[in-house]
């Protein structure tokens, strides 16, 4: 039985139950497109039944390589961009101590750091300096091996690693996750004898966290990938079985957000009150932004971290343009227990909270904020998680993936391509005078001088 719950009570003043019911035929149609793989982008629907069909041989291989990396590395550099790193980072950050990076030398698992998600010269230089006196390995993730940001980072890291250990030893510390048979990274992995894993052809980057793309880094960080997959598998089975829009949380989430969108609520703000869920918000933003933002339409995904952002973005959410709705990820039970102490002087006036747990105060802030925002004409959905662990995160990942696919089809866009991403690349290549872009270089240079 799944543990995730979706609560839509705080949208009732904005949409009616009857409006949701009217979407049942639409949901039946769009779910059929997903499960029968007949909709737009159907060649990228391999994630739909992925949790249930990952084989034991693959899992054992990932666990074995994770153990190998742990035995010889203090640090692991995950090199990728977008879905090639965000899913893994979301899970690792959610399951880790908020201060795990500062405490990594005391941990039995390697510190996971990231490269290839930017082209900052300072960031890359500082990373290489950091790695100078560390034993480290690299997990490089790219289907083609030619995506600019991770390709540059990997070129620099590979040089550093080979100079540190020698080419042969370095090869045993590089793990490539790439295409099964083609591409620059696959060719390099074959030539250098890197251990490699396959990104399935029918799974796009932002849906890839439950493939080796996410599973290997998560296992290296010391977390149970079998429990993660079990949660995803249970959510997969549940969503496939439940046809009613009111009983199927992914379908209900897709419907409610699309009804709100049609009523002018064009920005969805994800709010978390648990700091280590911040990168889950980042993963969600990519999943929905890249899947739905097409053909001059789509809900804009934004994120806030409460209660910190209540003292900044909270003002806008309460009183700004009324084109917003919120999705609150609520974690009911923290991992730790901490009570507010009594203070004799009580100069801060907080003795009325003495003996109460911080989680209780946080929950009251959460509830009070939801009520205030609803009163301010900001509908609120709540995704309720009993706690944070691998199984529940597996449920959450699959829930968001399925809801995104359904929602994209309701919007009548292809949720599995990203044509708009190519525009900046074409301009960048032209400005960099990449061979083969001579015409584009001339055109853009002329444009810049006019």
C-alpha positions in Angstrom: 0.0 0.0 0.0 1.3 3.4 -0.9 2.0 6.0 1.9 1.9 9.2 -0.1 -1.4 11.2 0.1 -2.7 14.0 -2.0 -5.0 16.5 -0.3 -6.9 19.1 -2.3 -9.2 20.5 0.3 -7.7 24.0 0.0 -8.6 24.2 -3.6 -12.3 23.8 -3.0 -13.0 27.6 -3.0 -11.5 27.7 -6.5 -12.7 24.5 -8.2 -15.6 22.3 -7.6 -15.9 18.5 -7.3 -18.1 18.5 -10.4 -15.4 20.2 -12.5 -13.0 17.4 -11.5 -15.6 14.8 -12.3 -16.0 16.2 -15.8 -12.3 15.4 -16.4 -12.9 11.6 -16.0 -13.2 10.9 -19.7 -10.2 13.1 -20.4 -8.2 11.2 -17.8 -9.2 7.8 -19.2 -8.0 9.0 -22.6 -4.7 10.4 -21.5 -3.9 7.4 -19.2 -4.6 5.1 -22.2 -2.1 7.1 -24.2 0.5 6.6 -21.5 -0.1 2.9 -20.9 -0.6 1.9 -24.5 2.2 4.2 -25.6 0.2 5.9 -28.3 0.6 9.5 -27.4 3.2 12.1 -28.5 6.7 11.1 -27.6 5.7 7.4 -27.1 9.2 6.3 -27.8 10.2 7.8 -24.5 7.8 6.0 -22.3 10.1 3.3 -21.0 9.9 4.7 -17.5 6.3 3.7 -17.2 7.0 0.1 -16.2 10.6 0.5 -15.4 10.4 0.0 -11.6 8.9 -3.4 -12.0 11.3 -4.7 -14.6 14.7 -3.7 -13.3 16.6 -7.0 -13.2 18.6 -8.5 -10.3 21.8 -8.7 -12.3 21.8 -5.0 -12.9 21.1 -4.2 -9.2 23.9 -6.5 -8.1 26.3 -4.9 -10.5 25.4 -1.4 -9.3 25.8 -2.5 -5.7 29.1 -4.2 -6.4 30.5 -1.1 -8.1 29.2 1.2 -5.4 31.1 -1.0 -2.8 34.2 -0.8 -5.0 34.0 3.0 -5.1 33.4 3.2 -1.4 36.5 1.1 -0.7 38.9 3.5 -2.5 37.3 6.9 -2.7 36.7 9.7 -0.2 34.8 11.7 -2.9 32.8 10.8 -6.0 32.2 13.4 -8.7 28.9 13.0 -10.5 29.3 14.7 -13.8 26.1 15.5 -15.7 23.5 18.2 -16.2 19.7 18.4 -15.9 18.2 15.0 -15.3 21.6 13.4 -15.4 22.3 14.6 -11.9 19.3 16.3 -10.4 17.3 13.1 -9.6 20.3 11.6 -7.8 21.1 14.8 -6.0 17.5 15.2 -4.9 17.4 11.7 -3.3 20.9 12.0 -1.7 20.2 15.4 -0.2 16.8 14.4 1.1 18.2 11.3 2.9 21.4 13.0 4.2 22.1 15.1 7.2 21.8 18.8 6.4 25.4 19.1 7.4 26.8 15.9 5.8 29.2 17.8 3.5 30.9 19.4 6.5 31.1 16.0 8.3 32.0 13.8 5.3 35.4 12.8 6.7 33.6 11.1 9.6 31.2 9.2 7.3 31.7 5.7 6.0 30.4 6.7 2.6 32.1 9.0 0.0 31.1 12.6 -0.3 29.2 13.1 -3.5 29.9 16.3 -5.4 28.8 17.5 -8.8 30.4 18.8 -12.0 29.1 19.6 -15.5 26.0 21.4 -14.3 27.6 24.7 -15.0 30.5 26.3 -17.0 31.8 28.4 -14.2 35.6 28.7 -14.3 35.8 29.4 -10.6 33.6 26.5 -9.7 35.7 24.0 -11.8 39.0 25.4 -10.6 37.9 25.2 -6.9 36.7 21.6 -7.5 40.0 20.5 -8.9 41.8 22.2 -6.0 39.5 20.3 -3.6 40.3 17.0 -5.3 44.1 17.5 -5.2 44.5 15.7 -1.9 41.4 13.4 -2.1 41.0 9.9 -3.3 38.2 10.1 -5.8 36.2 8.5 -8.6 34.1 9.9 -11.4 30.6 8.9 -12.5 30.1 10.6 -15.8 26.6 10.7 -17.2 25.7 11.6 -20.8 23.9 9.8 -23.5 25.9 11.4 -26.3 29.0 12.4 -24.5 29.0 15.8 -26.4 26.7 17.9 -24.2 28.8 21.0 -23.7 28.8 21.4 -19.9 29.4 17.9 -18.8 31.8 17.2 -21.7 34.1 20.1 -20.7 33.9 19.1 -17.0 34.8 15.5 -17.8 37.7 16.5 -20.0 39.2 18.5 -17.1 38.4 15.8 -14.5 39.8 13.0 -16.6 43.1 14.9 -17.1 43.3 15.6 -13.4 42.5 11.9 -12.5 45.0 10.5 -15.0 47.8 12.8 -13.8 47.0 11.8 -10.2 46.8 8.1 -10.6 48.2 7.3 -14.1 46.0 6.3 -17.0 45.4 2.7 -16.2 44.5 3.2 -12.5 42.3 6.2 -13.5 40.4 4.0 -15.9 39.2 1.9 -13.0 37.9 4.9 -11.2 35.7 6.2 -14.0 32.2 4.9 -14.5 30.3 5.9 -17.6 26.6 5.9 -17.9 25.7 6.4 -21.5 24.2 5.0 -24.7 24.2 1.3 -25.2 26.1 1.4 -28.5 26.9 4.8 -29.9 28.1 8.3 -29.0 31.4 9.9 -27.9 31.2 8.8 -24.3 30.4 5.2 -25.3 33.4 5.2 -27.7 35.7 6.6 -25.1 34.5 4.1 -22.5 35.2 1.2 -24.9 38.6 2.6 -25.8 39.7 3.2 -22.2 37.9 0.1 -20.7 35.7 2.2 -18.3 33.0 0.3 -16.6 29.8 1.5 -18.3 26.0 1.4 -17.7 23.3 2.0 -20.2 20.8 4.8 -20.3 17.8 3.1 -21.9 16.9 4.5 -25.3 13.2 4.9 -24.3 13.9 6.9 -21.1 14.6 10.6 -21.3 17.0 12.3 -19.0 14.5 13.9 -16.6 12.7 10.6 -16.2 15.9 8.7 -15.6 16.5 8.7 -11.8 15.4 5.1 -11.5 17.9 3.9 -14.1 21.7 3.6 -13.4 21.8 7.4 -13.9 20.3 7.9 -10.4 20.8 4.4 -8.9 24.6 4.3 -9.0 25.3 7.7 -7.3 22.5 7.0 -4.7 24.1 3.6 -3.9 27.5 5.1 -3.6 26.1 7.7 -1.1 25.1 4.7 1.0 21.3 4.5 0.5 19.2 1.5 -0.3 18.3 1.5 -4.0 16.1 -1.6 -3.6 13.8 0.2 -1.1 13.7 3.2 -3.5 12.6 0.9 -6.3 10.2 -0.9 -4.1 8.4 2.4 -3.4 8.3 3.3 -7.0 7.1 -0.2 -8.0 4.2 0.0 -5.4 3.2 3.5 -6.8 3.4 2.1 -10.3 1.1 -0.8 -9.5 -1.3 1.5 -7.5 -1.6 4.1 -10.2 -2.1 1.5 -13.0 -5.0 -0.1 -11.0 -6.9 3.0 -9.9 -9.1 4.4 -12.7 -11.2 7.0 -10.8 -9.7 10.4 -10.9 -10.5 10.8 -7.2 -8.7 7.6 -6.2 -5.7 8.1 -8.4 -3.4 10.8 -6.9 -1.3 11.3 -10.0 -4.4 11.8 -12.2 -6.0 14.0 -9.6 -2.9 16.2 -9.3 -2.8 16.5 -13.1 -6.4 17.5 -13.3 -6.5 20.0 -10.4 -3.4 21.9 -11.7 -4.8 22.0 -15.2 -8.2 23.3 -14.0 -6.4 26.0 -12.0 -4.2 26.8 -15.1 -7.3 27.3 -17.2 -8.6 29.8 -14.5 -5.5 31.9 -14.8 -3.3 30.2 -12.2 -0.3 30.0 -14.5 2.5 29.6 -11.9 2.8 26.7 -9.5 5.0 27.2 -6.4 6.3 24.1 -4.7 6.8 24.8 -1.0 8.8 22.6 1.4 9.2 23.1 5.1 12.1 20.6 5.3 15.4 22.1 4.1 16.9 18.9 2.8 14.0 18.6 0.3 15.3 21.6 -1.6 16.9 19.6 -4.4 13.7 17.6 -4.8 12.1 20.9 -5.7 14.9 21.5 -8.2 14.3 18.1 -9.8 10.5 18.7 -9.9 11.1 22.1 -11.5 13.1 20.5 -14.3 10.7 17.7 -14.8 7.6 19.9 -15.2 9.3 23.0 -16.8 11.0 21.0 -19.5 8.0 18.7 -20.0 5.2 21.2 -20.2 6.7 24.6 -21.3 6.0 24.3 -25.1 3.9 25.9 -27.8 3.6 29.1 -25.8 1.8 27.4 -22.9 2.4 25.5 -19.7 2.4 26.1 -16.0 5.6 27.8 -14.8 7.2 25.8 -11.9 8.8 27.8 -9.1 10.0 26.7 -5.7 10.4 28.2 -2.2 11.9 26.9 1.1 9.7 27.8 4.1 9.8 29.2 6.6 12.9 31.0 5.4 11.2 32.3 2.2 8.2 33.5 4.1 10.4 36.4 5.1 11.1 37.2 1.4 8.9 35.5 -1.3 6.1 35.1 1.2 5.2 38.7 0.7 4.7 38.2 -3.0 2.8 35.0 -2.6 0.4 36.6 -0.1 -0.1 39.9 -1.9 1.3 39.8 -5.4 -0.3 38.9 -8.7 -3.0 36.3 -8.3 -1.7 34.0 -11.0 -0.3 31.5 -8.4 -1.2 28.3 -6.8 1.0 26.3 -4.3 1.8 22.6 -3.9 3.1 22.0 -0.4 5.2 18.9 0.3 4.4 18.1 3.9 6.6 15.7 5.9 4.7 14.6 9.0 7.4 13.0 11.1 11.0 14.3 11.4 13.9 11.9 12.0 15.0 13.6 15.2 13.4 15.0 18.3 14.2 18.4 19.8 12.2 20.4 22.4 12.3 24.1 23.0 13.8 24.8 26.5 12.4 27.0 29.3 14.3 30.2 29.9 14.1 32.0 33.3 14.5 35.5 31.8 12.1 34.8 28.9 13.4 38.0 27.1 12.3 36.6 23.8 8.8 35.9 25.1 8.9 32.3 23.9 8.3 30.4 27.2 4.8 29.7 26.0 6.5 27.3 23.6 8.8 25.6 26.2 8.5 21.9 26.1 7.1 21.8 22.6 8.9 20.1 19.7 10.3 22.2 16.9 8.3 20.0 14.5 5.1 21.1 16.2 6.0 24.8 15.7 7.0 24.1 12.1 3.6 22.3 11.5 1.7 25.3 12.9 3.7 27.6 10.7 2.8 25.4 7.8 -0.9 25.2 8.6 -1.1 29.0 9.3 0.7 29.8 6.0 -1.6 27.6 4.0 -4.7 29.3 5.6 -3.3 32.7 5.0 -2.4 32.0 1.4 -5.8 30.5 0.6 -7.4 33.6 2.2 -5.2 35.6 -0.2 -6.6 33.7 -3.2 -3.8 31.2 -3.6 -5.1 27.7 -3.9 -3.1 25.0 -2.1 -2.5 21.3 -2.8 -0.8 19.2 -0.2 1.4 16.2 -0.9 1.7 14.4 2.5 4.6 12.1 3.3 4.7 10.3 6.6 8.5 10.6 6.8 11.5 10.8 4.5 13.1 7.4 3.5 14.0 5.6 0.4 10.7 3.9 -0.1 8.6 7.0 0.3 10.9 8.9 -2.1 10.5 6.2 -4.6 6.7 6.7 -4.4 7.1 10.4 -4.8 9.4 10.1 -7.8 7.0 7.9 -9.7 4.0 9.9 -8.6 5.4 13.1 -10.1 6.6 11.3 -13.3 3.2 9.8 -14.0 1.3 13.0 -13.1 3.7 15.0 -15.4 3.0 12.7 -18.4 -0.8 12.9 -17.9 -0.7 16.7 -17.3 1.4 17.2 -20.5 -1.1 15.3 -22.6 -4.0 17.3 -21.1 -2.1 20.4 -22.2 -1.7 18.8 -25.7 2.1 19.0 -25.7 4.7 16.3 -26.0 5.9 15.9 -22.4 9.1 14.0 -23.5 10.9 16.3 -25.8 12.7 19.7 -25.2 13.0 21.5 -28.5 13.4 24.9 -26.8 16.6 23.8 -25.1 18.4 23.7 -28.4 18.1 27.5 -29.1 20.7 28.6 -26.6 23.1 25.8 -27.8 22.9 26.9 -31.4 23.7 30.5 -30.5 26.5 29.4 -28.1 28.1 27.2 -30.8 27.9 30.0 -33.3 29.5 32.5 -30.9 32.2 29.9 -30.1 32.8 29.4 -33.9 32.3 25.7 -33.7 33.2 24.0 -36.9 30.2 23.5 -39.1 28.5 26.6 -37.7 30.2 29.1 -40.0 26.9 30.4 -41.5 25.3 30.8 -38.1 28.5 32.5 -36.8 28.3 35.1 -39.5 24.6 35.7 -39.0 24.9 36.1 -35.2 28.0 38.4 -35.5 26.1 40.6 -37.9 23.1 40.7 -35.7 25.2 41.8 -32.7 26.7 44.7 -34.6 23.5 46.1 -36.1 
